Amino acid sequence: TSRSHQNENKREKPGRGDTQRFNLKREVGIIGAVSFIAGTMIGSGIFISPQYVLSAIGSPGASFVIWTCCGILSMLGGLCYAELGTVIPESGAEYIYMLRTAGKVVAFMFVFSFIIVMRPASATGIALSIAEYVVAPFYNGCTPPQLVVKLVAAGAIIVLAIVNCLSVRLATAIQVVSMAIKLLALTVIILGGVVMLFKGHTENFENSFEETNVNVSSIGIAFYQCLWSYDGWNTLNCLTEELKHPHVRVYVYYS
């Protein structure tokens, strides 16, 4: 009726005392949402961490147990974030959840440490891993200079920052392409392992729990390296406001 139309017009045209809220463009679809999580999780860690997990825990059998436990923990975390993402459909992930529950002080302390320490350290580790792989073909048979590795890592961080600032669509497209390449690489590695198993190379599974390191420090390091590989399951909630139909995208992926 006329009264309801008047109320709608009031909402669309805020008065002087009202504040107009700026919204992010919803340009991320289902493929982009999947690529943001899968592409982030399938990163440098999965290609580097397995050797450190095995060396820390000491045996292939215990290594598989660690990987299984970390996978279950990551799955439970993803399911919790699916619920949080649909209940609080705002970008920011941990920051916005702490702001809504624990208050401004706790949220500020988290986001301050996240921006100053946590995220730069994580980005630096990933960038250095990328740089090691990039410069390795140019220094065959010898260790590449650390200065070159650091310069390439810094260049990678700058390029990715520029891409994310320029366009969400461009960043999503690059994420989808990189996810496809990483899935292809993992498929080749997995198929190679299956072929070796069928050829009878099963010596690593004989007495697979021998020489297992059961001390707390070894188990902790193995869990740390393994969880580093699984890291990224919370990425989608950082851009909930940029998702098309966030209740559908978040729930469908995590389910």
N, C-alpha and C positions, 0 to 999 in steps of 0.2 A: 504494500500500500504506500500512500504518499509519505507517511511517517517513517517507514523503513528506508525509502529512497533518500529522505533528508538525512538520516543517520549515516548512510553510505557516503553521501556527498561530504559530510563532515569529516569522515575518516579519510577520504581521498584528498581533501583540501585542508591541511592543518592550519590552525589559526596562529596568531602571533606567539601565544604562549606554548604552542606545541613544538616538539623537536622532530624533525624528519629523519628517519632512520635510513642509513645507507645499507643496501644489500649487495652481496657479491653476485656476479652473474652465474647462473646455473648452466654451466657448459660441459660438465663431466657426466657422461653416460655410463652404461653398464660395463662396456669394454674398458673405458678409462678407469672406472672404479676398480675393476679386477686387476688391471695392469699396475695401478698404484700400490696395491698390496702385494701381489705376486711378484711384480718387478722389483719392489723394495726388499722383500724377503729373500728372493733369489738374487743375492748380490755377491760381493767379493767373499763374504764369509763362508759360503758353502763350498767355495773352491780352495780356501785356505785353512779353515778350522779343522777339518777331519784329521789331518796329520797331528795337530796339537792335542786334539781330544784323545787320540790313540796313544800318543807319547805320554800324556799325563796319567791316563787310567791304566795303561800297561797291557791290555789284552783286547782282542777284537770283540769277544762276547760282552765284556763289560762296556765297551764302546757303544755297541748296539743298544744296550740297556739305557745308557745315558741319553742317546739320541731319541729313544722312545719316550723317556720321561720328559725331556724338554719339549718334544712335539705335543704331548698331552697338555703340558703347562701352557704352551702357546695357543692351543686350541681353546682351552678354557678361558684364557685372556681374551681371545677373539670373540667368543660367545658373550662374555660380559660387555665388551665394547659394542657389540651389536645391540644389546639392550640399552646401553647408555646413549648410543647414537640415535636411537628412535625416540627415547624419552626426552633427551635434550638435543634437539636438532640444530646445534650451533657449532661453528668451526672453532677449533682450539684444543680439542681432545682433553688432555689432563688438566690444562689450565682452566678451561671453562667448567669442568666438573668440580674442581677444587673451589672455584669461585662461587659456584652455586651451593656447595655443601659446607666447606670448611671456612669460607670467608675470604676477604680481600687480602689479608696479611699472608696467609698460607699460600694463596694463589700467586701473589707477587713474589714470595720467596722462591717458589718452584720455577716460575717463568724466568726469574733473574738468573738462577743457577742453570736453567736449561739453555738460555741464550748465551751466557758467558762461558760455561764449562761443558755441559753435556753434549749439546748439538755440535759445537765446533770440534770437540774431541772426536766424536763419531764421524763427522764429515772429513776430518783430517785423516783418520785411519782408512776410510774408504778411498779417499783420493790418493793416498800413498800406495794402496794396493793396486789401484788402476794404473798409476804411474810405473810401478814395478813391471806390470805386464806390457805396458806400452813401449818402454825403453829396452826391455830384454832382447828383442830381435836385433837391436843395433849394437849390443855388447855381447855377442855370442862368445861363450867360453870364459867370460870374466864378469866381475861384479860391476854394475853401473855406478858411476859417481853419485854420491848422495845429493850433491847440488843439483844435478840434472833431474833426479827423481823428484826432489822438492819443487823445482820450477815447473815440471810437468803437472804435479799434483795441484799447485797453486793455479795454474792455467785452467785445469779441469774445473776447479771450484768456481773460478770467475766466469767461465763459459756457462756453466749450469745456472749460476745466479742470474746472469743476463737473460738466459732463455726463460726462466721462471718469471722474471720481471716483465718481459715483453708480451707473453701470451700464454694463457692457460691451455688453449688448444694445441699450441706448438709443444709445450711441455708434456701434454698428454700423449701426443703423437710420438714423441721421442721415447716416452716411457713404454708405450705399446711395442715399438720396434725393438727396444732393448730387452723387453721381456721375452719376445719371440726368439731373439738371438740366444739369450741365456737358457731358455727352455730347450732349444736345439742342442746347445753344448751339453746340457745335463742328459738329454736323451742319448747322445753319442756315448757319454761316459757310462751310463747305466747299461746300454746295450753291449758295450765292450765288456763290462763286468759279467753280464749274463752269458756271453759267448765263452768267456774264460771258465766260468763254472761248468758249462756243458762240455768243455774240453777236459774236465777232470782236475782242474786246479782248485782243489778244496782243502789244501793243506792249512790254510789260515783258520778253518773251522774245526780242525782237530785239536782237542783240548783248548777250546777257545777262551776259557777263563783262567788259563795258567798265567802266572806272574801279574795278576791284577793288583794294582795299588789301592789298598783299602783305607789309607790314611785320609784325614779330613782335607788336607791341602790339595792332594791330587784330585779328589772327587770334586772339590770346589772349583779348581781350575778347569776341569773337564766340563762341568756344568756351565761355567762362564763362557768358554769357547763355543759350546754348543748353542747356548742361548743367544750368543752374538750372531750365529747363522740364522736363527729363527726370528731375529729382531726385524720389526717392520709391520707386524700384524695390527698395530694401532694407527697406521698411516692414514687410513681412509677417514677416520674421525677428525683429523686435522682440517679437512676441507668439506665438512658436511654441508655447509651452506652453498657450496659450489656444485652439489650433486643435483641431477634431475630426479625428482621423486626420491628424496633421501630415505624415507621409510622403506621403500621397496629395495633400493640399491644396497643399503647397509645390511638389511635383514637377509636378502637373497644371497649375498656373497658369504657372510659369516655362517649361514646355515648350510 
